[in-house]
Amino acid sequence: MAEFEFGCLPTAIGSMPHSDPEEACSIVMKHLPSIPAWPQLPTRSSRESMNVQFSEGFPGAVVDEGKIHIEPSANFEAELKQIYIDCEQNNSDKYGVSAEYAAGLHAFMPKIKKMEIVKGQITGPITWGFAVTDGDGRSALCDEALAEAMAKFLKLKAMWQENALRKISRYPIIFVDEPSLVFLSSTYLYLPQEKVSIPTERVTALLEEVFKGIEGLKGMHCCGSTNWSLPLNTTIDVLSFDAYNYASSLARYSDEVKSFFGRGGNIAWGIVPNNEESLVKESVSSLRDRLGEAVAPFTRNGVSFKQILRQSLLTPSCGLAGLPYEAARQALELVAGLSADLRGRYTI
């Protein structure tokens, strides 16, 4: 785990509602100048939806109306084997994400001269493997060999992205997005559509395979309630979660969170809502109070309030692609405003 303290700086989860990548980059950089995140633009193209965006180049991957399935070619096994070879050799050059699949990333890169920190993101192996189906229409996670190849593929994608962002930033941080971890219990991940259970040990192994592709700062985001002990005990530097709606779910793992902070881990508190109805009710003051309630279980367990603030990021609760432009701007403005308030109030 890398030693790094963020001091409640603001950043974003990734997706924005814009179709113009230049416009999306401009608003992100305006409100999040300390840790800008390149914008994912699913409204611009279905190729920028979180699962399809990182499918480019996977053997046999076919995208149909925003869904991915695998149609093995005659060379399928050889192509999968090549992924393993490239992993062993750390050869990520041919695993890039093109502008066709990530216009926001390619518009973002030239705008950054040189920054201390920038944020990138990639879909994780559990969520990706859950969404991608094999020739029989089953989730690829059900096929251990295919799931492992997918994790190695995403590892190379993460490696490529980190190398690209390192050209513009001293400390790029790559977040692995895993909304499908909401299906995780204490002992297994349940796939409801398949009625199949996957042991937590295998879930951890797939996640760690991707994390191994990230040399520097690595994070993981889950926007629901889950068995938080699993991600807290991986090699991540930052745990990102929806603190606006699910703060109580993390509070149940107070001891694990205390240990995570103790070994230098950071929490990204998704304290600003990503829906219009909630956004109009909130202000910097109300969100400061809400954040105070979210961190209280950990201060009661012996973690100092100042330590929590030093080892925290602030974000929206999840992506902003589902919002109108003005509401997305308001969400970023609130994240930035809350950060400035806390950093000034407590001299972080």
C-alpha positions in Angstrom: 0.0 0.0 0.0 1.4 3.4 -1.0 1.7 6.0 1.7 -0.4 9.0 0.6 -2.8 11.4 2.4 -5.3 13.3 0.3 -6.7 15.7 3.0 -10.3 15.8 1.7 -9.4 16.9 -1.8 -12.3 16.5 -4.2 -12.5 14.3 -7.3 -15.2 12.5 -9.3 -16.2 8.9 -10.0 -15.9 9.2 -13.8 -19.1 9.5 -15.9 -20.5 12.8 -17.0 -23.7 13.6 -19.0 -22.0 15.5 -21.8 -21.6 14.4 -25.4 -18.9 16.9 -26.1 -15.6 15.7 -24.5 -14.0 19.1 -24.5 -17.0 20.5 -22.6 -16.9 17.7 -20.1 -13.2 18.1 -19.5 -13.5 21.8 -19.0 -16.2 21.5 -16.3 -14.2 18.7 -14.5 -11.0 20.8 -14.5 -12.8 23.9 -13.4 -14.3 22.3 -10.3 -11.7 19.6 -9.6 -8.4 21.3 -10.3 -6.4 19.3 -7.7 -7.5 15.8 -8.8 -9.3 16.0 -12.1 -10.8 12.7 -13.4 -11.0 12.0 -17.1 -14.7 11.9 -18.0 -16.5 8.8 -19.3 -19.3 9.8 -21.7 -21.9 7.1 -22.2 -24.4 9.7 -23.6 -22.0 10.3 -26.4 -21.8 6.7 -27.4 -22.7 3.3 -26.1 -19.1 2.4 -26.6 -18.3 4.6 -23.6 -20.7 2.7 -21.2 -18.6 1.3 -18.3 -18.6 -2.3 -19.6 -18.2 -1.8 -23.3 -15.5 0.9 -22.8 -12.9 -1.6 -21.8 -13.9 -4.5 -24.2 -11.9 -3.2 -27.1 -9.4 -5.9 -28.2 -10.7 -8.8 -26.1 -10.7 -12.0 -28.2 -14.1 -12.7 -29.7 -15.9 -9.8 -28.0 -19.0 -8.7 -29.8 -20.9 -5.6 -28.8 -24.6 -5.6 -29.6 -26.9 -2.8 -28.3 -24.6 -2.1 -25.4 -24.2 -5.7 -24.4 -21.1 -7.8 -24.8 -20.9 -11.5 -25.7 -18.0 -13.7 -26.7 -18.0 -15.5 -30.1 -14.8 -17.6 -30.1 -12.9 -17.6 -33.4 -10.7 -20.4 -34.7 -7.7 -18.7 -33.0 -9.5 -18.0 -29.7 -7.3 -20.2 -27.5 -4.2 -18.8 -29.0 -5.4 -15.2 -28.6 -6.2 -15.9 -24.9 -2.8 -17.4 -24.5 -1.2 -14.2 -25.8 -2.9 -12.3 -23.0 -1.1 -14.5 -20.5 2.2 -14.0 -22.4 1.7 -10.2 -22.4 1.0 -10.2 -18.7 4.2 -12.1 -18.0 6.1 -9.6 -20.0 4.2 -6.5 -18.8 3.5 -5.7 -22.4 0.5 -3.4 -22.3 1.2 -1.3 -25.4 -1.5 -2.9 -27.5 -4.1 -2.8 -24.8 -4.9 0.9 -25.0 -8.3 2.5 -25.1 -8.9 4.4 -28.3 -10.7 7.7 -28.7 -13.6 5.8 -30.2 -14.2 4.2 -26.8 -12.9 7.0 -24.5 -13.2 10.4 -26.1 -13.0 12.0 -22.7 -9.7 10.4 -21.9 -8.2 11.5 -25.2 -9.5 15.1 -24.8 -8.3 15.2 -21.2 -4.7 14.2 -21.8 -3.6 17.2 -23.9 -5.3 19.6 -21.5 -3.0 18.6 -18.6 0.4 20.1 -18.7 1.8 18.5 -15.6 -0.1 17.7 -12.4 0.7 16.1 -9.1 -2.4 13.8 -9.2 -5.0 12.8 -11.8 -7.6 10.1 -11.6 -8.4 7.4 -14.0 -10.8 4.5 -13.8 -11.5 1.0 -15.2 -14.3 -1.5 -14.9 -13.3 -4.3 -12.5 -13.1 -8.0 -13.3 -16.2 -8.9 -11.3 -18.5 -6.4 -12.8 -17.1 -7.0 -16.3 -17.2 -10.7 -16.0 -20.7 -10.5 -14.7 -21.8 -8.4 -17.7 -20.0 -10.3 -20.4 -21.6 -13.5 -21.5 -20.2 -16.6 -23.1 -21.5 -18.6 -26.1 -24.2 -20.2 -24.0 -25.4 -16.8 -22.7 -24.0 -17.4 -19.2 -21.9 -14.7 -17.3 -18.3 -15.2 -18.1 -17.6 -15.3 -14.3 -19.0 -18.9 -14.4 -16.1 -20.0 -16.5 -13.0 -19.9 -14.3 -10.6 -20.0 -17.2 -12.4 -17.2 -19.1 -12.8 -15.1 -16.0 -9.1 -15.4 -15.3 -8.2 -14.3 -18.9 -10.5 -11.4 -18.5 -8.9 -10.3 -15.3 -5.5 -10.4 -17.0 -6.8 -8.5 -19.9 -8.1 -5.7 -17.6 -4.8 -5.8 -15.8 -3.1 -4.9 -19.0 -5.7 -2.2 -19.7 -5.1 -0.7 -16.3 -1.3 -0.8 -16.8 -1.7 0.9 -20.2 -3.9 3.6 -18.7 -1.6 4.3 -15.7 1.4 4.5 -18.1 -0.5 7.0 -20.2 -1.5 9.2 -17.3 2.0 9.1 -15.8 3.0 11.2 -18.8 1.0 14.1 -17.4 1.0 13.3 -13.7 3.5 12.4 -11.0 0.9 10.3 -9.1 -1.9 9.0 -11.3 -4.5 7.0 -9.3 -6.5 4.3 -11.0 -9.8 3.2 -9.6 -11.3 -0.2 -10.3 -15.1 0.2 -10.5 -17.0 -2.8 -9.0 -20.7 -2.1 -8.6 -21.4 -5.9 -8.8 -19.8 -6.4 -5.4 -23.2 -5.6 -4.0 -23.9 -9.4 -4.6 -21.0 -10.2 -2.2 -21.7 -11.9 1.2 -19.2 -13.0 3.8 -18.3 -16.2 2.0 -19.3 -15.9 -1.6 -20.5 -13.8 -4.5 -24.0 -14.8 -5.7 -24.9 -14.3 -9.3 -28.7 -14.0 -9.2 -29.3 -14.5 -13.0 -27.2 -17.7 -12.9 -28.0 -18.9 -9.4 -24.3 -19.6 -9.0 -22.1 -18.8 -6.0 -18.4 -17.8 -6.4 -16.2 -18.1 -3.3 -14.8 -14.9 -1.9 -11.2 -16.3 -2.4 -11.8 -16.3 -6.1 -13.3 -12.9 -6.1 -10.2 -11.6 -4.2 -7.8 -13.3 -6.6 -9.5 -11.8 -9.7 -9.4 -8.3 -8.1 -5.8 -8.6 -7.1 -4.9 -9.7 -10.6 -6.0 -6.3 -11.9 -4.5 -4.5 -9.0 -1.1 -6.0 -9.9 -1.2 -4.0 -13.1 -1.3 -0.7 -11.2 2.2 0.2 -10.0 1.2 3.3 -8.1 -2.0 4.4 -6.3 -4.9 2.1 -6.7 -8.5 2.5 -5.6 -11.8 0.5 -5.7 -15.3 1.9 -6.0 -18.6 0.2 -5.1 -21.7 2.2 -5.1 -23.9 0.0 -2.8 -23.7 -2.0 0.3 -21.4 -5.0 0.4 -19.1 -7.1 2.5 -16.6 -4.3 3.0 -14.0 -6.5 4.8 -13.0 -8.0 1.4 -11.9 -4.8 -0.3 -10.5 -3.4 2.9 -8.2 -6.3 3.1 -6.9 -6.1 -0.5 -3.9 -4.1 -1.6 -5.9 -0.9 -2.5 -4.9 2.5 -1.3 -8.4 4.0 -1.5 -11.8 2.6 -0.8 -14.5 4.6 -2.6 -18.2 4.2 -1.7 -21.6 5.9 -1.7 -21.5 7.6 1.7 -24.6 9.5 1.0 -26.9 6.5 0.9 -24.8 3.7 2.5 -22.7 5.2 5.3 -24.2 2.8 7.8 -23.1 -0.2 5.8 -19.4 0.7 6.2 -20.0 1.5 9.9 -20.6 -2.2 10.5 -17.0 -2.8 9.6 -15.5 -0.3 12.1 -12.6 -2.5 13.2 -11.6 -3.2 9.6 -11.8 0.5 8.7 -9.6 1.3 11.7 -7.0 -1.2 10.5 -7.2 0.2 7.0 -6.5 3.7 8.2 -3.8 2.4 10.4 -1.8 1.0 7.5 -2.2 4.2 5.4 -5.4 3.5 3.6 -7.8 6.3 2.5 -11.5 6.5 2.1 -13.3 8.4 -0.7 -16.5 9.5 0.8 -19.2 9.7 -1.9 -21.1 12.3 0.2 -22.7 14.4 -2.6 -25.8 12.7 -4.1 -26.0 12.0 -7.8 -29.8 12.5 -8.2 -31.6 15.7 -8.8 -34.2 15.4 -6.1 -31.6 15.0 -3.4 -29.2 17.6 -4.8 -31.6 20.4 -4.6 -32.0 19.8 -0.8 -28.3 19.9 0.0 -25.7 22.6 0.7 -22.1 22.6 1.9 -23.4 23.0 5.5 -25.8 20.1 5.3 -23.3 17.8 3.6 -20.7 18.7 6.2 -23.1 17.5 8.9 -23.9 14.4 7.0 -20.2 13.6 6.6 -19.7 14.1 10.3 -22.4 11.5 11.0 -20.8 9.1 8.5 -17.4 9.3 10.2 -18.7 9.2 13.8 -18.6 5.4 14.2 -14.9 5.4 13.4 -14.0 8.3 15.7 -15.9 6.4 18.5 -13.7 3.4 17.7 -10.5 5.4 18.3 -9.6 6.9 14.9 -9.0 10.6 15.3 -11.2 13.0 13.3 -8.2 14.8 12.0 -6.6 11.5 10.8 -9.8 10.6 9.0 -9.8 14.0 7.2 -6.2 13.7 6.3 -6.8 10.2 4.8 -10.0 11.1 2.9 -11.2 12.1 -0.6 -14.6 13.6 -1.3 -16.6 12.6 -4.3 -20.2 12.4 -5.7 -21.9 9.2 -4.5 -21.4 7.7 -8.0 -21.2 8.7 -11.7 -23.1 11.8 -12.9 -24.1 10.6 -16.4 -27.7 10.3 -15.5 -28.0 14.0 -14.5 -28.8 17.1 -16.6 -25.8 19.2 -17.3 -26.6 21.8 -14.7 -27.2 19.2 -11.9 -23.9 17.6 -12.8 -22.2 20.9 -12.5 -23.9 21.5 -9.1 -22.7 18.2 -7.8 -19.1 19.0 -8.7 -19.5 22.5 -7.2 -20.8 21.0 -3.9 -17.9 18.5 -3.8 -15.4 21.3 -4.3 -17.2 23.6 -1.9 -17.3 21.0 0.9 -13.6 20.2 0.4 -12.7 23.9 0.6 -14.8 24.3 3.7 -13.3 21.3 5.6 -9.7 22.1 4.5 -10.1 25.7 5.7 -12.1 24.9 8.9 -9.6 22.2 10.1 -6.4 23.5 8.4 -5.8 20.1 6.8 
